[in-house]
Amino acid sequence: MAPGEGARFRALFFGSPDFAVPSLEALHEIADVVGVVCQPDKPAGRGLALTAPPVKARARDLGLAVVQPTKLRTGEFGEWVRAQRVDVALVVAYGRILPGDVLSGPRLGCVNVHASLLPKYRGAAPIAWAVVRGESSTGVTLMKLDEGMDTGPTFARVVTPIDPDETTGELAARLSRLGADAVREWLPKYMAGSCRLENQDEAGATTAPMLDKEDGRIDWSRGARHVHDHVRGMSPWPGAFTTSRGRTVKVHATRVVGGRRPGAQPAEVVVADKSRVLVACGTDCIEIVTVQPEGKRGMRASEWAMGRGVAEGDVLGG
């Protein structure tokens, strides 16, 4: 028999990065968390010291047992999940696709908090791609996982606007909190059997593939709004970048300014002085606000220009 709404239940938690921490805390409030599953510790920082995932650190603070399997498909891990005799597993940015024997281990399966309004932006980087593609809103979706890539039936969604200047990092922090609130509100309803599972509309599905460093390269042939969305979508990782005088320059912040000087080609610097740096895009102009030239600290673009890192007439990215 399903527990009544508000009754405590046994749960596992799967998650690794900062984004998942508020959901772990939410689950800890409403359930008996018998185990937390994270990715293995990884080298990080200049010294490449082994570093625990943020979820592992928070789980230890909460006194929860942590496991970090390196393989999920040998059958051994599926047996471990079944042996925990949990009612549900909550999965939030764990970072790996769970095989069928793991998905079926909990009595009521595995529930996922996904950072988009499914079926849009299935995949590893839904927040970044929503920003890059200029979406005006996004949200979080709760779904029951199946063996596909974010294809399972959904039962809750929370919508939030995206500010036109909001970065991926800023939006991720908000969605992380919204996801945790959704866990508190909707997971007890799911456990009580009072949620209707709805199949996703495949006709509306889009993907959000994992980012790599090359995704940060700026395409100046696009309009200024697209370039601005790209810069904020790539923040904080992998970071938007271009080249100037043969050296890489990270572009941290931009501002859409509109009209373009006649005769200027895309990527051409049309103003570079002590007040600002303007660059021609495909149809209009964009102001570069802050940059980080290769081997240097971050700085205002005007400081970059006064230090002769860029000048009017230069063509970026060439």
N, C-alpha and C positions, 0 to 999 in steps of 0.2 A: 504494500500500500504506500502511495506517495505521501510524504510528510505534508502537513498543513502549512499554509502560507505563514511564514514567521518561525516555523519549527527549525531547529538546527539540523544540519546534515553533515555527512562525512565527505570531504573533498580533497582532491589533489589540485595543485596549481602548477602550470607550465608557463614559464616566462623567463626572460633574460635581461633586457635593457631597462633603463630608467623609465621608459614609457609604461612598463608593466607594473611598476612598484605600487602606485595608488590602487590598482585593481587587486593586488595581493593583499594590501591592507584592508580593502573593502571585504574581500572574501574572508579574511581572518575575523572580521567583526560578526559575520552572519553564519559562519560554518566552523566545523572542527576540521582544520587543515592538517591532514595526517602526513603530508609530504609535499615538498617543493622541488620541481624538476627544472634545472637550468642547463644552459650550454656549459661546456668545460671552461675552466679558467684559461685566459689567453694572454700572450705577451702584449704589453702596452707601454707607452711612454718611451722616452729616449733610451732608457736602460733596458727596455723590453722585459721588464719584470712580470711574472705571471700575476694577472689581476682578475679578481672575482667579478662576475657579472653583478650589476647593482641589485638585482632581485635576490641573489644569494646573500649579499651583505645584509639586506633588510630582513630576509628570512631568519638569519642568525640572530639579529636583534630581537626578533619576535619569539625566539626559542623554537623555531620550526626545523624539522629534519630536512636536509637538502641532499638530493642525488643529482649527479651530472654524467649521464650515460654518454658514451662515445658512439655507440651503435644502437639503433632502434629496431632493426629488421631481422635480428637473429632469432626472435621468439622469446629470448630470455627476458627482455625488458617487458614485453607484453604479459608474460607470466607474473612479473613483479607487480605490474599495475593491477592485475586481477587479484593478487594476494592482498592488496591493501583494502579490498572490500569497501570501496567508496561509492557514494551515490552519484557523483559527478566529478568531472575534471574541468577546470577553467583554464583556457589557453589564451595567453595574451602576449603576442610578439615573441613567441618561443624561438622562432628562427629555423624550424625544420618541419617538414610535412610528416604527420603522424601516420603510421601504417594501420591497417584495419584491425589487427589484434589489440593495439593500444586504444583505438577509438571505441572499441566495443567492450573494453575492460570495465569501465565504470557502469553502474546499473542504468543510469540515464544518459550515458554517452559523454561526449566532450563538447563544451560550449566555448565559443570563441568570441572575443571582443575584437572586431575589425575596424580600423580607423578610416572607414569610408561609408558612403551610403550604397551598399551593395544593391545591384550587381556592378555598379561602377567601381573601377579601380581595384580589381582583384590583383593580389600579388604582394610583393615584399615592400614596396615603397609608395603606398597609397597617398600619404600626406604630401610628399614632395611633388608627385605628378599632378595632384589636384591644384597645387599652387602654380606649378609651371604652366599648366594649361588654362590658367586664368579663371578657375571656377569661383563663383560668388558665394557658394555654400558647400558644406561637407557635413560630416558627422561621424557617429559610431553606429555600428550594427552588431547586434548579438545574434548568433546563429549556432545551430547544431552542426558540428563538423562532420563532413564525409571525407572520402579519400581524394576528392578533387582539390583544385586550388581555389579555395574560398567559394565553393559552389553549393554549400549546404543550405538547408532551409532556414529562414530567418524568423525571429519572433519579437524583435524590438529594434528601434532605431531612434537616435536623437540627432536633430539637425542643428547646425550652428552656422552663422555667416562667416565668411573669410574676409578680413579687412584687406583692401587693395594694396596695402603696404606690409602686410603681415608675412613674416618669414616662415619657412617650414619648422624651424626650431620653436618659434613662438606658438604656432598653431599646434604642434605636437604636444606642448605642455598643456594647452587647453583641452585637447582631445583626450589626453591621459586622465585628466580629472573628470571629464564628462563620462569616459568609459567606466571609471570607478563608481560614479553615481548611478550609472545604468546597471552595474552589477548589484548594487545595494537594492535598487528598486525592482529589477526584473528577474534576477536569478531565483529569489524565493518564489516568485510566481511560476517560473518554469518548473521548479522542484515540486510545486503543489499541483502541477498538471493544468494550470489555468491559462497557459499561453497557447495560441494557435500557431503552428509552424506553417510558414508559407514558402513555397518553392520560388526560387529566383526567376526573373524574366530573362532568359538567355539572350533575347534580342537586344536588350539594353546593356549587355556586359561589355566592359572595357578592362584593360590590363594596366598594371603598375609595376613594371619589371624592376628588379634590383638595380640600383645605381652603380656606376663605376666612375672613375676620375674623369674620363673623357666626356661624360655627360655634362660636365661643368663648362665646356668650351662655349663661348658666346658666339652666336650667329648674328652678326651685325646686319645681314641682309633682311632680317625680319623687322617688323615695326617696333617702335620704342616701347609700347605696352608689352609686347611679347618679350623683349629683352629684359625689361624690368621684372616681369613675372619669372623669367628664367633665373635672374640673379637672386631673387628672394626665395625661389624654390630650391635652389642649390645651397642655401644657407641653413645649417652650418656645414653640411657635407654633401657632396665633395668640394663645394665652393665653386662659384663661377669664376672663369678666368679668360684672359686673352693674352696676346703678346704685344709688346711695344719695343721697337728697336732691337728685336731678337731675343728679348727676355720676357719670361712669364710674369704676368701681373694678375693677382687676384682682385676681383672686383667685389667689394663687400656690400655696397649700397648704391642705388641709383634713384633718379627722379625723372619722370616723364615730363618733358617741357613743350612738346608739340612741334611747331613749324620748322621746316628745314631750309637751309641756305641753298639758293639755286646753284646747280653745278656741282654740289658736293656729292661724292660717292659714298656708299655705305661703308662704315668703319673709319671714315675720315674725321679727324679731329678738327672741328670748326672754330672752337674757342679753347684756349689754354692760357689762363692768366692767374693773377693772384686772387680772383674772385670765384672762378669756376672752370670746369672742363666740360665742354659739350661735344658729343659725337653724333654724326649723321647715321641714321639707321635706314631701313628700307624705304620708309615713307616720311619720316619725321626725325626729330632729334631727342636725344636723351642726355641728361646730366649725370656724369659719374660723380658720386658724392664722396665715397671713401674707397681706398685701394690699399693693397699691400704688394709693393714691387718685390721681385725675387730677391731673397736674402736680406730684406729690410722689414721694419715694423709696419703696422698699419698706420695710415695717415689720411688726412684730407686730400682730395684730388688736387685742390689748388696748391697745396704744399708740394705734391708730386710735380706739378707743372713748374713751380718756382725753382725746384731743385733740378730742372732740366731733364726730368725723366720722360717728359712728353711735351710736344709743341704743336701749335696750329699747323695743319697740313700733313701731320703724320697719319698713316693708315694703320689701324690696329689689326692684329691678327694675321698680318700678311707674311 
